Amino acid sequence: MPWATPFDEPIGLRGGRKLHTLQEAADFIMKLPQPEQQEPRWQIAIEMLINAAETGGGWLMFARIGMLRALNSDARAR
């Protein structure tokens, strides 16, 4: 499955921006500060994105869920 594969439903971010594809989600994580990227929540999201890109199937759904969980845990921490 290519990195350009879209999620079934875009992932909404604060400010109204949306992540539509695996690549956009990966780029979003890569722009986070390095210490934040190393947090378990983001490492899990990255793993799910890679699995989706490499194998496809149900991993696309897990990648979306991983991103949503990482983003939502950020909101709960504030």
N, C-alpha and C positions, 0 to 999 in steps of 0.2 A: 504494500500500500504506500503510495508516495506521500511525502510530507505535505503536499498541496491538498491532501484529502480534507474535505470540510467535515466539521462536526454536524451531527443531525440537527442541532440547534446551536446557534452561536453562544459564546460565553460572554455575558455582560460584565463590564468593568465599571468602576467608579468613574464618573465623568461622562458616561454614555458610550464610551468606546467598546467595541466588541471584538472578540477573537473568533475568527471563522474557520481556521484551518489548524492542523497539527503544527505547521511551520510558524504560524502567528503565535501560538501558545508557547512554543519553544523559544522564539525570539523574545517574548515577554519575560520569560524566566531568565534568559541570558542577560537581560538589561537590569535585573535586580542586583543590588550590591552583593559582592561575593559572599560575605558571611550569611546573608539571607538565603542565597542559593543553596548553601550547605545545610540549611535546616531540614529536618526529616520530612516535613510536609512537602517541600519543593523537590526533594530527592525522589520521593514516591511519585509525584506528578511527572517528573522527568522520565522515570522508569516506565511509567504507563505510556507516555508519549512515544518513547523509543519502541516499546513492544507493539504499539499500534502501527507505527511506520514500518516496522520490520515484518510483522506477521498479519496485520489486519484483523479481520473477524470481529469478535466481541471486544477486542482491545480498544477500539475506538470509543466505545461507551465508557470503558474503565478510564481512559485518558481524560475524557470530559469530566467524569466524576472526580478524578484525582485533582484536576485543576480547580473545580468548584470547591472541593474540600480545603485545598490550600488557600484559596482566596477567602473563603468564609472563616477559616481559623485566624486569618490576619484581621478580619473585621471584629472577631470576638476578643482579640488581644488588645484592641484599642479602647 
